[in-house]
Amino acid sequence: MADDYRLGDHFWLSLVGNQQLQMFIDGWVQRFESVGADFNAQADLQSQFISELTNQAWWQGTTATYRDALEMELTDKGSFDENIRVNEKDLNIMATQLGYQLSNDDLNNLAKMTLYKGLTAAEMEREILDVVYYSGFSDGNTQELSTGSITAEQKRIKALASANLISVSDDWVNRQAHNILSEKISSEQVDQMLYDMVSNQYSFIDPDKSNGWLATSTTVSDTLAPLLETVQGAWEDTNVSMNDDWMKEHVVVREEDGTERFATVTEMKQMAYQDERHQGTSIHRQNMDNFAGGLLQMFGVRG
């Protein structure tokens, strides 16, 4: 190995193993040797060496963070291994919070990447998703999730879609949840997609109106709450929701000219009263009793 002590703090560069860099180092070692023990000449060469070093292709193609990590790996293996261990622990916690499990190899590779690139917590999270989701997306080799922040985001998207009375596939929801957590797209952008779907599914809703709902965090269910309350009252059943098949079938009415709109409260009440679920209610029984009593009174049976 070259007489690397002459390189000062950069002696470790002779251990990198880059052929072009090594030729540069060897040439400079010879120059250092040529001036012998001349202190001033050695100092001048040190300045020239550093100036030329920073212009080398290898140096230009690496970051200070990368070079610091590499120096640690080559000169202080104990500290390097400890940093990797800490990174592996942090990455494992992040993966668990996302709902995933990383293999030992993936943990180690990501831990080294974190050190060499100086990744932030957000960047570490994105790299985890690249490994466990995006890299396996094309061949379907992705993990099934039941907990974690990805699952939480999936539930949020599904809930918003449901509240807006639109259907979205599980694949679409899963993809958008991952895109949000990996910061490929924002949650606001996904919400906009959902409200755009509202305008597409219910063509009679003006896009400006649906965007207004989005801006005020209002859903279609919020807007149609009086219709739901009317049906719940008609059936005496507070468990009825906007996702009830009957509600989905009757909340939109079609005019004679083919145009569609949401039903009015009066129309919803009439339709709910015609359903068999109204027949078992106290309201229906009372109405029938009143009707029967009226008939009896009409024919003089009651005083």
Number of C-alpha atoms within 10 A of each C-alpha: 6 16 14 18 11 16 20 9 9 14 16 16 18 20 15 13 9 12 11 11 18 16 12 16 22 16 13 21 18 13 14 21 14 12 13 10 10 11 10 10 13 18 12 10 17 17 11 12 18 12 11 12 18 11 11 13 11 14 14 11 8 12 14 13 14 16 16 13 22 19 19 17 14 14 14 12 12 11 12 18 14 11 18 21 16 12 21 22 14 16 25 20 14 20 21 15 16 21 18 23 19 17 10 11 9 16 22 17 13 22 24 20 18 23 18 18 17 16 17 10 13 13 15 22 19 19 19 24 20 15 15 19 18 19 13 13 14 9 8 10 12 15 13 9 14 11 13 15 20 25 20 15 19 18 15 15 22 20 12 18 21 17 17 22 19 18 13 14 9 11 9 11 20 18 16 22 25 23 19 18 19 21 14 11 14 15 18 11 12 17 16 16 11 22 25 16 20 24 17 14 13 17 13 13 15 13 17 10 12 21 17 13 16 17 10 9 11 15 20 19 18 14 12 17 14 14 22 23 19 18 24 18 17 24 24 17 14 11 9 17 18 21 14 11 10 14 17 12 9 15 19 15 16 12 9 7 6 8 10 15 15 17 17 15 18 11 16 24 20 14 16 21 17 12 12 10 14 21 15 11 16 13 16 16 13 11 12 13 12 12 12 12 13 14 13 13 12 11 8 9 10 10 6
